[in-house]
Amino acid sequence: MFLDTPTIFFTAAAMCFPVAGLLFLSWRQNRAERTLLWWSGGLFAASVGLTLLVLEGDISEILSIDIANALLVLGISLGWAGARAFNGSRISPFVIFLGPAVWLVLCAVPAIHDSLPVRVAVFSAMYAGYTGALAHEYWRGRVDGLASRTALAATFLLISGIFLLRSLAAVFVPPKAADAYLQPDPFTALFVMLPIVLCIANAVLVIAATKDRAEAEQRRLAETDQLTQTRNRGATLAAASERLAKGSGAMLLFDLDRFKQINDRFGHPAGDRVLVAFAAVAEANLRDGDVFGRIGGEEFLAFLPGAGRIDAMAVGERIRAEFANTMIDNDGAHMQATVSIGIAVSGAAADDFDPLLIEADRALYLAKENGRDRVQFFVPRAA
């Protein structure tokens, strides 16, 4: 036994309204996350639209057909705006209201307004377009690694496919009359209820996505050196240790030369500029997948997975030479600094990270002892 269409719409409206309220309250707790506000508005518009659909026959067709479906299109359009906000993209009010406006214009055409199959086909095609755009928005931002993004993209793609099929079905297997369309049947249950349930489920996923992103941002801040915006000591050592446990690699230990003198002569703000400049030079010369971060006052560490002596020396020399030639602005004046680099290479994976770190530190000590502004390999002492 299947529910009739008005009952399905009423049930969906009753589900949308409290979820819209939940999203609004979630936004009130985190006003910076405007995605929640857009989605709250979208579900509220959908709830009103579905309620008007339920009242078809008891209110004017302008309200129960034209305005009701325009509100449903507005609801998914606001959801699209929420996805754009989630990605940090620009939101155009024109695009948001374009779909509802187009629907109202089409409803003014008698051939469309007076034909249930045509209305269903047009509305479903529009809805498929919006949900397809939603799937694209969530999918294209997947570089942030949020699992909820993939779920949102997949679900909206499914909804888009359902509405596309619904649009085609309305053309090739049209209902004979409005009364027939409103009767309980499996077709209605599949093409009406399922997309509504999925949309509401996606609203809950949006809350999960914003929560996941907030937690990821908190973790990032906890692992980031606030001055240089590189990894801090704990995150650097942990990441390097993890890479070393998976395979061979080279460790580069950096120490800025005479850094205390820079602070004493130019002041600590100037010293901070030197640190930021070095971090930028180092990151620009490292490969994707290399580990880099600040592990002390003027000390930095890089781990190059899979690198041998030749590769490590090449990277170290590039960083050393480029930094030595970098003109660092100091309130209109310019200053320069140099760096000493110690390198240790592991030819195989190792569970214990400390021995390699000790070897790189000894190499760094030799670089300092031999005149600074140089790259030095660790050389084991003869037995």
N, C-alpha and C positions, 0 to 999 in steps of 0.2 A: 504494500500500500504506500502511495506517495502523497506528499502534501501538495495542496493546490498552490498556485503561484502567489496569491495574496498572502497566504499564511507564511510562505517562504520569505516574502518581502517583509512582513511584520516581524518575523523572527530575526531577520538580518538587521532591521532597524533597531530592535531591542538589544542586539549584540553590539552594534556600532556605537551607540550612545555612551554606554559606560566605558568602553575602550577609549573613546575620544576624551572622556573625563580623566581616565588614567594617564593618558599621554599629556594632557594639560597639566595635571598635578606633577608629573615627572619633569615637565619643562619648568614649572615654578621652582623646583628644587635646583635646577641647573639652567638658568636663563641663557647661558652662552650657547647651549645646544638647541638652536632654533629648528632643527629637524623635527623635534618633538612637537613644536608648536604648529608647524606646517601640517604634520600628520594629524594632529588633533583637529585642526580646522577641516581637513579633508574628510575625516570620518564623521564629523558633525554634519557637514554638508551632505554626505551620503546617507546619514540617518534621516535627515529631513526629506531628502529625495525619495527614499524608500517608503517613508510614511505616506507621502503624497501618492505614490503608486498604489498603496494599499487602499486609498480612498477613491480610486478610480470608479466612476459611476455615481459617487456621492458628491463629488465636487466637479468643477468645470474641467474640460479637457486641457485647457491652457495650463492649469495647475497640475493635473494628474499625468499629463503626457509631456508637454513642452518644458515646464519649469522643473518637474520631477527629474526627468532625464538630464536636463542641463545641470542640475545640482549633482547628479551622479558623475557626470563628466568633470565638473568642477572639483569634486572630491578626489578623483584620481589625478587630476592636474595638480592639485595642492600636494598630493603625495609625491608627484614628480618633482615639484619645487623642493620638497623635503629632501629628496635624494640629491638634488643639486646642492642644497645647503650642506648636506653631509659631506659632499666632496669639496666644499669650499668654492663652488662655481657660482658665477653670476646668475641671478634669477630675474627673468624679464616678466613684469606684470602683464605685458601684452600677450606673451605666450601662454601664461596661466589662464587668461580669460578668453583666449582665442577659440579653444574647443567648445566651451559652453555657448559662445556667441555664434559660432558656425552652426551648432545644433539648433539654436533658436531661429536662425535665418532659414535653415532647411525646413523647419517645422511650418514656416509660413508658405511653403510650397504645397498646395493641396495634394499633388500626386504622392508626396512623401508622407504628409501628416495623416492622410486618410487611408493609408495602406500599412497594416500591421507588419507584413513581411518586409517591406522596404524600410520601415522605421527600425525594426529589429536588425536588419542587415547594416544600415548606416550607423546606428548606435554601437553595435558590436565591433564594426570596423574601427570606429574612433577609439573605443575602449582598448581594443587590441593594440592600436598604435601607441597609446599612452603607457600601457603596461609593458610593451616592448621597449619603450624609451626608459622606463623605470629599470628594467632588467639590465639595459646597457649602462645606465648610470652607476648602479651598484657593482657591476662587473668591471668597469673600467677603473674603478678605484681600488681594485683588489691588491695593489702593491702594499697596502698597509697590513696585509696578512690576517685580517679579521675573518674568522670562519663564518660568522653570521652574514657577511657580504655574499658569499657564495650561495648560501641558502636563500637569501633574498632574491638574488639574480635568477636562480633556478626556478623559484616559485613564481616570480613575475613572468618569466618566460613561459611557464606552463599556463598561467592565466591568459597570457596573450594568445597562445595557441588555441585555448578553449574558445575564446571570443572570436578568433578568426574562423574556426570551424562553425561557430554559431552563426556568424555572418553568412558563410557559404550555405549553411543548411537552410537559412531563411530564404535564400534565393532559389535553391534547387528543390527544397521540400517545404514550401511555405505553408503556414497554418491557414486553414480555410476561412476562419473567422476569429475575432477576438475572443469570443466565448470558448471556442475550441482550444485556443492557446492557453486559456486560464484553467483548463481542466487538469487534474492530477495525472502525470505520466512520467516515465523514466527520462524522457527528453528534457522536460522542465527541471527535474531534480539534478540532472547532470549539468546543463548549461546555465542554470540560474543559481542554484544553491552552492555548488562547488566553488565557483570563482569568488562568491561573497565570503564563504568560510576561509578561503585561502587569503583573501585580502585582509581579513581581520587577524588571521594568524600572522601575516606579515607585519601588521602594526605592532604586535607583541615582539616580533623579531627586531623591529626597529629599536625598541627600547633596549633589547639585548645588545644590539650593535653599538648604540651610544654608550652603554655601560662598559662593553668590552673595550671601546676606544678610549674611554676615560681611564680605565685601569692600565691600558697599554701606555698611555701618556704618563701616568704616574710612575710606571716602571722605567720608562725612558728617562724621566727627570731624575729618578733615583740612581740611574747608571751613568748620568752625564756630568761632565765637568762644566760648571756653569760659565766659566770664563772662556774656554776655547771651544765649547760645544762638541768636544770629542768624548770618548768614553772616560770615565774616572778610573781610579786605580783598581777598585774591586772588579768592575766590569771588564777592564782590559785584561787583567790577569786571568779572570775566569774564561774569557773568550779565547785567549791565547792557549791556555791549558787544554781547553776542549779541542782546538784545532790540532795541537801537538799529539793528543791522544789518538787522533784519527790518521796521522801520517807524518812524514818528515817535513822539515821546514827550517827557516832561518829566523833568528831573533836579532833585531836591531835595537840597541839601547842608546838613547840620545840624551845628552846633557849640554845645555847651553853654556858656552864659555863665559867666565867672569860675569855671571849674572848678578851677583851681589854688587859688583862695581857699577853695573848699569842702574840698579835701584838706587844706590848711594849717590850717583852723579846726576841722574835724570829724574829720579822719583819713582815711586811704585806704579803710578799710572803708565809711565813709559815702559816699565818692566812688563806690565800686563799687555801692552801693545806688541812687545817683542814675542811674548808667548803666543799670542793670537796669530801673529805673522808666521811664526815657525809652524804652528799647527796647520795653517793653510798651505804652506809650501809642502809639508810632508804628505798631507792627504792628496794633494794634486799629483804627487809622484808615486803614490802607491797604487796597487792594482785592485780591482774589484775582488772582494773576498779576503783581502789582507786585514789584519787586526791592528788597530792603532788607538792610542789613548795616552792621557797624561797620568803618570803614576806618582808624581811628586811635585815639589815646587817648580823646578825647571827641568824635570826629567820626563821623558816620554819613552814609550815602548811600541815597537811594531813587530808583528809576527807574520811572516810570509809563508803560507802553506805551500809545500812542494818546492820551495826555492833552494838552490844550492849556493856554493860560494860565489860563482860568477854572477848569478842573478842578484844575490844579496849585495855584493860589492857595487854593481851597477846602480842599484836603487839607492844605496847609501851615498855614493859619490854624487848622484844627481841632486839629492836632497841637500847635501853639504854645500855643493857649489852654488845652487840656486839661492839658498838661504844667505850665504856669504855675500851675494850680489844684490840682495833685496834691500831697497831703501825703505826704511820704516818711518812713517810720519810721526813727528812728536811736536804737536801744536805748531805746525808750520816749518819746523826744522826737520832735518833728516838724520837718522842714525842707522848704524849697521851692527850686526852681531854675527857670531859664528857658533858652530855646534861641533861637538866631538861625538863620534859614533863608535860603539863597540858591537861586534857581530859574533854570534855563535851559531853554528849549524848543526842540526840533528839529522843524521842520515836515515832515521827510522822513527816510527811512532814511539812515544814514551808516555807512560802514565804519570811519571813524576816530573813536574814542570821545573822544580827548583834548580836542579843541576844545570840546565841550559841557561837559566836566568843568572846563576852565579858565574858561568863562563862568559856570558855577555858583559857582565859587570866588570870582570877582570880585564876583558878586552877594552872596555871603556876607560878603565884606569890607565892602561898602557897608552891609549890615545891622548889622554890628558898629560901623562908623564912625558910623552914624546913631542909635545909642542902644541897640542890642541888643534882645532879646525882640521881634523883628519879622521879617516875611517880606519879602524884597526880590527883585525880578526883575532879571535882567541887562539892562542897557540899553546897546546899542552906542553908542560915542562918535560924534558927528557928524564927518564928514570935514572 
